[in-house]
Amino acid sequence: MSQVLPATISPELFAQRADAIADAARELAAAGWTPATSSNFSMRLDDDHAAITISGRDKGRLGRDDIMLIDMHGKAVGTSARPSAETELHTQIYRRWPEMNVVLHTHSRTQSVASRLFARDGVVTLAGWELQKAIAGQTTHDSELAIPVFPNTQHMPELVAQVDAWLDSGRPLHAYLINGHGIYTWGRDMAETRRHLEALEFLLGCEMDLRSRSV
């Protein structure tokens, strides 16, 4: 795959971001969170561009040639490769929060089942868990952390509008589930975003266990 970079982006920076995405993807695939080429990952390069996984690639076998450049409207830049169908959900995060530099989307069994289990409520409310403090900005277990569950659709502008509506209502947002799908979360760097993803995986599993025991 030939990737032509704008003059404003150094090949070294693109390679660094591509390697970081590929490394994270391989580790998450090994954990079983990216079955059947699902999931997508991205990192910001500058105010106008991000690197993102090419659609349909096996996330356990990614290399630099499986990462492509997009603009902040989700359009391919300098390549004929096709980005994920969900690219707009990544660029939405980068546009809304200039300080966010990584977006990870996975499809673990826990995330997928939780998205169905809590779809009727439209939200998973996490409260009283010590691990809530793994999420940036959460300083105590004695608080509530709302993870919305949005209806699934193949029409990405609908999902973008749902996320915008949540944010425009003034509610904080650190991650969200899509019904029958998986989770999106983000952070200032790869380490923070991985921490968010792993903490939310654990917390969703705990909530599912509690619900099953109360039936």
N, C-alpha and C positions, 0 to 999 in steps of 0.2 A: 504494500500500500504506500503510495507516494503522498507525503505530506509537505506542502509548501507553506512556510511560515511567513507571516508579515514581518516587515523589517523591525517592528517594535518588540518582537519576541525572539529571544535568543534560542538557538537550538539546544543549548545546555539547560536552560530553564524548562523547555518542553520535555526534554529527556528526563530531567529530574522528576517532574510531575507525573509523566507516564510511568516511570519505574515505581513511584510511590503508589499509584493506583493499581498497577499490576501486582505488586507485592501484597497489598491489602486484599485484593480480589482473590488471590491464590489462598491466602490464609482463611478467608471467610468461606471460600468454596470447600476447603478441607474440613471446616466445621459443619458442612452440610447446609449452609444458609443460602446457596445460590443454585438450586437444582435446575437441570435442563436448560442451561444458558440464560436463566432468569437473572434479574438484578442489574443494576447499573450504578456506576461510580464516577465522580467527577472532582476536579480541583480547579480553582480559579488560577488564571495566569496573570491577568491584569484587569483593569476596570472594564475591558471590552471583550475579553476572551476567557474561555475555560477549556480544559482538556477533559474528554469524556470517553467512556468505553464505546466501541463500535457495536452496533446492533447485532445480536445473534451469536456472539462469540462465547466460547466456553470459558467461564470466569476462573476455572482452575488452571488454565493454560495461557493466560494472557502474557504478552510481551509488549514492547514499545509499538510494534506495528498494529496492535489491537486498540490503540488509543488515538483519538482524532481531535482536531481543534474545532471549536464552535464559537460563534459570537453570542452575545447576551440575548439574542432573539431565538437562539436554538438552531441557527443555520450553520451548515458545514462551511469551513473556511479552508481553502487551499487543498481540498481533497474531494474525491468523488465518493468516498465512503459515506455510509448512512449512520447517523447517531441513533441512539435509542429512541423509540416512539415517545418516551416519557421525558425527553430532554427539557421540555418547557418547565417541568416541575423543578429541575435543577436550576435553570437560569432565573426562575422566579425567586428562589432563595437568594441568589447572588444579587439580584436587583433590589430586593427588599432590605437586605442586610449587607452593606459593603464590607463589614468586618468578617463575614463568614467566607471561608475559603475551601471547604470540603463538603460534599453531599454524598451520603451513602444510602443506598436502597437495597434491601435484602428481602428474601422470601423464606425465612426459617419456618419450620413446622409450627413452633410456638407463635411466631408473629402471624402466620396465616390463619391458624385456628382462633387466636385471640381476635383477629379482625372480623371473623364471622360471629364469634360468641358475643361480642360487645356491639355489633352493628346496630341492633335495635335501640340501644341506649345512645348511640352516636358518639360515645366518649368512654374512655377508660380513665377513671379517677383514681390516681395513686395517692395514698395518704398513710402516714405512719411508718413508712419503710425507711430504714436508715440509708439504704442505697439511693434514695432520691437525691442525696447530696452529691452523687456522682454527676448530676446534670448541672451544667454551668448556671450560676445564679441561684441555685437551690442551696440554702445554708442550714436547713433544719429538717428533720423528719416530721416535725409538727406543722405540716403544711399540706396543701393539695397540689398535685401536678396533673393537669388534664391533658390526655392524649386523645385528640379527636379521631373518630373513625368516619371517613368520608365514603360515600357510595362509589362503587367502581364504575368506570365508563371508559370506552375506547376513544372518546372525544376529549383530548387533553385540555382544551380551553374550559370545559366544564369543571374539571378538577382544579385548574388554576383559579377559576372564579370562586370555588368553594374555599380554597385556602385563603384567598384575598378577603373573602367575606368574614372569615374567622378573625383574621388579623385586623381588619378594619373595624370590627366590633370592640377592639381594645383588649382582647384576650391574649395572654402570652401563648407562644407556641414554640415548643422545643423539638417536637416530632409529631408525626401523624401516621395512622394506619389507613389503608384502603381496603374496603370490604372484599374478602376473598382473595387478597393480594399479598401485601407485605407492609413493611415500614419504611418511612423516610426519616432520616435525621441528619444533622449537620453540625458544624463547629468551626472554630477559628483555625484549626490545623487537623492533621490526620489523627494525632494522638487523642485530642479532645473528642473528635467525632467517633472514633473507635470506642472510647470510654462510654459515650452516650449510648451507642448501639448495644454494647455488651450489658450495660446496666439495665436498659429497657428490655432486653431479651430476658434477663433474670426477673425483673419486676413483673412483666406480663405473665411469665410462668407462675410466679407466686399468686397473682390474682386469679389465674385459671384454677390453680390448686384449691384456693379458698372457696371459689364458686362451686367446684365439684364436691367439696366436703359439706357444703351447706344445703345441698339438694336433698 
